[in-house]
């Protein structure tokens, strides 16, 4: 049974594939260019960390992935609010794709974080590190979103339930940022705000990586929206031909 069965057909009629794909090529080229520049800055301009050396370079991938995932979760909650306000199921589709994509980014963040932890701390995971644990809690909350959603057959009730769940989970996301500020154990980085003490080269490289990751998220979000919209339109045409 395909996922498109569960989405209301209104999302295919109100928001066409053309509207979803608007700006997709621009975001894709911008993401590729920015991430390429970030890679050059990270490996050929930013200095090596005095304590961790070359292994610290994974920081420029792990942290942007984490931030993009968390911001994507928040965006999914905002889109869910918009769906409940308008009952326009195109917002439900936007919210679903945002959360689905952010889960993928979250998996990548957890994997790169585990690799960094192993090389820096000698362990794959540290339960005493509040930033790691809080991110894992947020990730697991959203991991329930998709199976919970598709356990409901009625599209309208499914969309309402998923929206409410996305909004509730979104309230937990700021806790992860608070954990970064309050964390004192180990050496988990605090790069946003005045607490960071990175040299200018490292800071510029980090923000370039962060912008590139954000552009990549937007490009993939638009791509998946376009693909799902086209798939639903084809399914609708096929059903009309059969009937």
C-alpha positions as a LaTeX table, in Angstrom:
\begin{tabular}{lrrr}
\hline
Residue & $x$ (\AA) & $y$ (\AA) & $z$ (\AA) \\
\hline
Unk1 & 0.00 & 0.00 & 0.00 \\
Unk2 & 1.52 & 3.30 & $-1.09$ \\
Unk3 & 1.82 & 6.30 & 1.16 \\
Unk4 & 0.07 & 8.51 & $-1.39$ \\
Unk5 & $-3.18$ & 6.71 & $-0.60$ \\
Unk6 & $-3.21$ & 8.35 & 2.81 \\
Unk7 & $-2.90$ & 11.94 & 1.60 \\
Unk8 & $-6.00$ & 13.80 & 0.57 \\
Unk9 & $-6.21$ & 14.39 & $-3.18$ \\
Unk10 & $-6.59$ & 18.12 & $-2.52$ \\
Unk11 & $-2.83$ & 18.41 & $-2.13$ \\
Unk12 & $-2.45$ & 17.35 & $-5.75$ \\
Unk13 & $-4.98$ & 19.85 & $-7.08$ \\
Unk14 & $-4.34$ & 22.92 & $-4.94$ \\
Unk15 & $-0.56$ & 22.77 & $-5.08$ \\
Unk16 & 0.78 & 21.53 & $-8.39$ \\
Unk17 & 4.18 & 20.00 & $-8.97$ \\
Unk18 & 5.16 & 23.25 & $-10.68$ \\
Unk19 & 4.60 & 25.28 & $-7.52$ \\
Unk20 & 6.53 & 22.80 & $-5.38$ \\
Unk21 & 9.44 & 22.70 & $-7.82$ \\
Unk22 & 9.71 & 26.48 & $-8.13$ \\
Unk23 & 13.27 & 27.42 & $-7.18$ \\
Unk24 & 14.41 & 23.79 & $-6.93$ \\
Unk25 & 17.20 & 24.14 & $-9.50$ \\
Unk26 & 18.44 & 27.33 & $-7.88$ \\
Unk27 & 18.55 & 25.76 & $-4.43$ \\
Unk28 & 20.32 & 22.68 & $-5.81$ \\
Unk29 & 23.06 & 24.67 & $-7.55$ \\
Unk30 & 23.44 & 26.99 & $-4.55$ \\
Unk31 & 23.75 & 24.02 & $-2.19$ \\
Unk32 & 26.33 & 22.31 & $-4.41$ \\
Unk33 & 28.39 & 25.48 & $-4.74$ \\
Unk34 & 28.21 & 26.39 & $-1.05$ \\
Unk35 & 29.05 & 22.89 & 0.18 \\
Unk36 & 31.95 & 22.67 & $-2.26$ \\
Unk37 & 33.26 & 26.00 & $-0.96$ \\
Unk38 & 32.74 & 24.78 & 2.61 \\
Unk39 & 34.79 & 21.65 & 1.90 \\
Unk40 & 37.63 & 23.73 & 0.49 \\
Unk41 & 37.56 & 26.08 & 3.48 \\
Unk42 & 37.43 & 23.23 & 6.00 \\
Unk43 & 40.34 & 21.24 & 4.59 \\
Unk44 & 42.57 & 23.94 & 3.10 \\
Unk45 & 41.92 & 27.12 & 5.11 \\
Unk46 & 40.55 & 26.40 & 8.58 \\
Unk47 & 43.33 & 25.46 & 11.02 \\
Unk48 & 43.41 & 22.11 & 12.75 \\
Unk49 & 42.14 & 21.96 & 16.31 \\
Unk50 & 45.00 & 22.08 & 18.81 \\
Unk51 & 43.68 & 19.13 & 20.82 \\
Unk52 & 41.84 & 16.91 & 18.34 \\
Unk53 & 43.75 & 17.61 & 15.16 \\
Unk54 & 42.33 & 16.39 & 11.86 \\
Unk55 & 39.52 & 14.37 & 13.46 \\
Unk56 & 37.85 & 17.62 & 14.56 \\
Unk57 & 37.00 & 18.33 & 10.90 \\
Unk58 & 33.90 & 16.14 & 11.22 \\
Unk59 & 32.51 & 18.94 & 13.40 \\
Unk60 & 31.80 & 20.94 & 10.21 \\
Unk61 & 29.52 & 18.14 & 9.01 \\
Unk62 & 28.00 & 16.86 & 12.25 \\
Unk63 & 26.87 & 20.17 & 13.74 \\
Unk64 & 25.25 & 21.57 & 10.55 \\
Unk65 & 23.43 & 18.26 & 10.08 \\
Unk66 & 22.11 & 18.46 & 13.64 \\
Unk67 & 20.99 & 22.07 & 13.31 \\
Unk68 & 19.34 & 21.44 & 9.93 \\
Unk69 & 17.46 & 18.46 & 11.36 \\
Unk70 & 16.22 & 20.39 & 14.39 \\
Unk71 & 15.20 & 23.42 & 12.31 \\
Unk72 & 13.42 & 21.06 & 9.91 \\
Unk73 & 11.45 & 19.57 & 12.79 \\
Unk74 & 10.41 & 23.07 & 13.87 \\
Unk75 & 9.44 & 23.91 & 10.28 \\
Unk76 & 7.31 & 20.77 & 10.16 \\
Unk77 & 5.49 & 21.91 & 13.30 \\
Unk78 & 4.89 & 25.39 & 11.88 \\
Unk79 & 3.50 & 23.87 & 8.68 \\
Unk80 & 1.29 & 21.61 & 10.79 \\
Unk81 & $-0.12$ & 24.69 & 12.52 \\
Unk82 & $-0.81$ & 26.18 & 9.11 \\
Unk83 & $-2.64$ & 23.01 & 8.09 \\
Unk84 & $-4.88$ & 23.15 & 11.17 \\
Unk85 & $-5.61$ & 26.81 & 10.43 \\
Unk86 & $-6.45$ & 26.40 & 6.75 \\
Unk87 & $-7.32$ & 22.70 & 6.35 \\
Unk88 & $-5.34$ & 22.90 & 3.11 \\
Unk89 & $-3.77$ & 19.47 & 2.79 \\
Unk90 & $-0.85$ & 20.86 & 0.80 \\
Unk91 & 0.41 & 22.14 & 4.17 \\
Unk92 & 0.01 & 18.65 & 5.58 \\
Unk93 & 2.16 & 17.33 & 2.76 \\
Unk94 & 4.77 & 20.03 & 3.36 \\
Unk95 & 4.88 & 19.18 & 7.05 \\
Unk96 & 5.19 & 15.46 & 6.40 \\
Unk97 & 8.07 & 15.90 & 3.96 \\
Unk98 & 9.87 & 18.33 & 6.30 \\
Unk99 & 9.74 & 15.83 & 9.16 \\
Unk100 & 10.63 & 12.86 & 6.96 \\
Unk101 & 13.66 & 14.67 & 5.53 \\
Unk102 & 14.76 & 15.92 & 8.95 \\
Unk103 & 14.71 & 12.35 & 10.26 \\
Unk104 & 17.20 & 11.42 & 7.52 \\
Unk105 & 19.39 & 14.37 & 8.50 \\
Unk106 & 19.01 & 13.27 & 12.13 \\
Unk107 & 20.27 & 9.77 & 11.35 \\
Unk108 & 23.29 & 11.28 & 9.60 \\
Unk109 & 23.89 & 13.57 & 12.59 \\
Unk110 & 23.77 & 10.65 & 15.03 \\
Unk111 & 26.17 & 8.59 & 12.91 \\
Unk112 & 28.70 & 11.39 & 12.48 \\
Unk113 & 28.35 & 12.27 & 16.15 \\
Unk114 & 29.10 & 8.69 & 17.16 \\
Unk115 & 32.18 & 8.64 & 14.93 \\
Unk116 & 33.40 & 11.92 & 16.40 \\
Unk117 & 32.74 & 10.72 & 19.95 \\
Unk118 & 34.69 & 7.53 & 19.35 \\
Unk119 & 37.72 & 9.37 & 17.99 \\
Unk120 & 37.61 & 12.20 & 20.55 \\
Unk121 & 36.33 & 10.53 & 23.71 \\
Unk122 & 37.05 & 6.85 & 23.07 \\
Unk123 & 33.37 & 5.84 & 23.28 \\
Unk124 & 30.60 & 5.70 & 20.67 \\
Unk125 & 28.07 & 7.30 & 23.01 \\
Unk126 & 28.14 & 9.20 & 26.29 \\
Unk127 & 24.91 & 9.16 & 28.28 \\
Unk128 & 26.21 & 11.86 & 30.63 \\
Unk129 & 26.41 & 14.37 & 27.76 \\
Unk130 & 23.06 & 16.27 & 27.88 \\
Unk131 & 23.30 & 17.56 & 24.31 \\
Unk132 & 23.59 & 14.06 & 22.87 \\
Unk133 & 20.77 & 12.65 & 24.98 \\
Unk134 & 18.40 & 15.55 & 24.32 \\
Unk135 & 18.96 & 15.26 & 20.55 \\
Unk136 & 18.30 & 11.52 & 20.74 \\
Unk137 & 15.05 & 12.11 & 22.64 \\
Unk138 & 13.85 & 14.61 & 20.03 \\
Unk139 & 14.84 & 12.22 & 17.23 \\
Unk140 & 12.98 & 9.28 & 18.80 \\
Unk141 & 9.87 & 11.41 & 19.31 \\
Unk142 & 9.78 & 12.22 & 15.61 \\
Unk143 & 10.68 & 8.65 & 14.64 \\
Unk144 & 7.22 & 7.69 & 15.93 \\
Unk145 & 5.58 & 10.25 & 13.62 \\
Unk146 & 5.52 & 8.21 & 10.43 \\
Unk147 & 4.33 & 4.81 & 11.78 \\
Unk148 & 1.74 & 6.62 & 13.91 \\
Unk149 & 0.54 & 8.56 & 10.91 \\
Unk150 & 0.15 & 5.62 & 8.55 \\
Unk151 & $-1.55$ & 3.51 & 11.19 \\
Unk152 & $-4.63$ & 5.72 & 10.59 \\
Unk153 & $-6.64$ & 4.91 & 7.48 \\
Unk154 & $-8.87$ & 7.96 & 7.20 \\
Unk155 & $-6.87$ & 10.74 & 5.42 \\
Unk156 & $-8.57$ & 13.63 & 7.22 \\
Unk157 & $-8.18$ & 12.15 & 10.69 \\
Unk158 & $-4.64$ & 11.08 & 9.83 \\
Unk159 & $-3.69$ & 14.63 & 8.84 \\
Unk160 & $-5.20$ & 16.13 & 11.99 \\
Unk161 & $-3.54$ & 13.63 & 14.30 \\
Unk162 & $-0.17$ & 14.01 & 12.57 \\
Unk163 & $-0.39$ & 17.80 & 12.78 \\
Unk164 & $-1.14$ & 17.77 & 16.48 \\
Unk165 & 1.69 & 15.32 & 17.13 \\
Unk166 & 4.14 & 17.40 & 15.08 \\
Unk167 & 3.24 & 20.52 & 17.05 \\
Unk168 & 3.61 & 18.79 & 20.41 \\
Unk169 & 6.99 & 17.32 & 19.44 \\
Unk170 & 8.09 & 20.71 & 18.16 \\
Unk171 & 7.83 & 22.06 & 21.68 \\
Unk172 & 10.66 & 19.72 & 22.73 \\
Unk173 & 13.10 & 20.92 & 20.07 \\
Unk174 & 14.17 & 24.13 & 21.91 \\
Unk175 & 15.21 & 21.93 & 24.83 \\
Unk176 & 18.07 & 20.65 & 22.68 \\
Unk177 & 19.38 & 24.18 & 22.16 \\
Unk178 & 19.00 & 24.83 & 25.90 \\
Unk179 & 20.99 & 21.68 & 26.62 \\
Unk180 & 23.86 & 22.99 & 24.50 \\
Unk181 & 23.94 & 26.17 & 26.58 \\
Unk182 & 23.71 & 24.33 & 29.91 \\
Unk183 & 26.04 & 21.44 & 29.07 \\
Unk184 & 29.24 & 21.35 & 31.11 \\
Unk185 & 30.37 & 17.73 & 30.79 \\
Unk186 & 32.93 & 16.66 & 28.18 \\
Unk187 & 33.74 & 18.99 & 25.31 \\
Unk188 & 30.62 & 19.22 & 23.18 \\
Unk189 & 30.96 & 22.45 & 21.14 \\
Unk190 & 28.88 & 25.57 & 21.71 \\
Unk191 & 29.24 & 27.51 & 18.51 \\
Unk192 & 26.22 & 29.83 & 18.43 \\
Unk193 & 26.49 & 33.04 & 20.40 \\
Unk194 & 29.30 & 34.49 & 22.41 \\
Unk195 & 30.38 & 31.27 & 24.11 \\
Unk196 & 32.27 & 30.02 & 21.08 \\
Unk197 & 36.00 & 30.76 & 20.99 \\
Unk198 & 36.78 & 29.49 & 17.49 \\
Unk199 & 39.31 & 31.36 & 15.35 \\
Unk200 & 37.83 & 33.45 & 12.55 \\
Unk201 & 38.83 & 30.89 & 9.90 \\
Unk202 & 37.03 & 28.08 & 11.71 \\
Unk203 & 33.98 & 30.24 & 12.34 \\
Unk204 & 33.68 & 31.28 & 8.68 \\
Unk205 & 34.13 & 27.67 & 7.58 \\
Unk206 & 31.47 & 26.51 & 10.02 \\
Unk207 & 28.88 & 29.08 & 8.95 \\
Unk208 & 29.56 & 28.32 & 5.29 \\
Unk209 & 28.93 & 24.64 & 6.01 \\
Unk210 & 25.77 & 25.52 & 7.92 \\
Unk211 & 24.41 & 27.65 & 5.07 \\
Unk212 & 25.24 & 24.92 & 2.58 \\
Unk213 & 23.45 & 22.31 & 4.69 \\
Unk214 & 20.40 & 24.55 & 4.94 \\
Unk215 & 20.35 & 25.00 & 1.18 \\
Unk216 & 20.70 & 21.24 & 0.72 \\
Unk217 & 17.74 & 20.67 & 3.04 \\
Unk218 & 15.62 & 23.12 & 1.05 \\
Unk219 & 16.59 & 21.54 & $-2.28$ \\
Unk220 & 15.79 & 18.02 & $-1.06$ \\
Unk221 & 12.53 & 19.23 & 0.53 \\
Unk222 & 11.36 & 20.76 & $-2.74$ \\
Unk223 & 12.51 & 17.71 & $-4.70$ \\
Unk224 & 10.57 & 15.29 & $-2.49$ \\
Unk225 & 7.48 & 17.52 & $-2.55$ \\
Unk226 & 7.60 & 17.62 & $-6.34$ \\
Unk227 & 8.10 & 13.86 & $-6.61$ \\
Unk228 & 5.21 & 13.08 & $-4.26$ \\
Unk229 & 2.94 & 15.60 & $-5.96$ \\
Unk230 & 3.61 & 14.07 & $-9.39$ \\
Unk231 & 3.13 & 10.57 & $-8.00$ \\
Unk232 & $-0.24$ & 11.51 & $-6.51$ \\
Unk233 & $-1.38$ & 13.19 & $-9.71$ \\
Unk234 & $-0.46$ & 10.10 & $-11.72$ \\
Unk235 & $-2.27$ & 7.89 & $-9.23$ \\
Unk236 & $-5.36$ & 10.04 & $-9.50$ \\
Unk237 & $-5.28$ & 9.94 & $-13.33$ \\
Unk238 & $-4.79$ & 6.17 & $-13.25$ \\
Unk239 & $-7.76$ & 5.75 & $-10.94$ \\
Unk240 & $-9.91$ & 7.92 & $-13.22$ \\
Unk241 & $-8.90$ & 5.87 & $-16.26$ \\
Unk242 & $-9.71$ & 2.60 & $-14.51$ \\
Unk243 & $-13.09$ & 3.86 & $-13.33$ \\
\hline
\end{tabular}
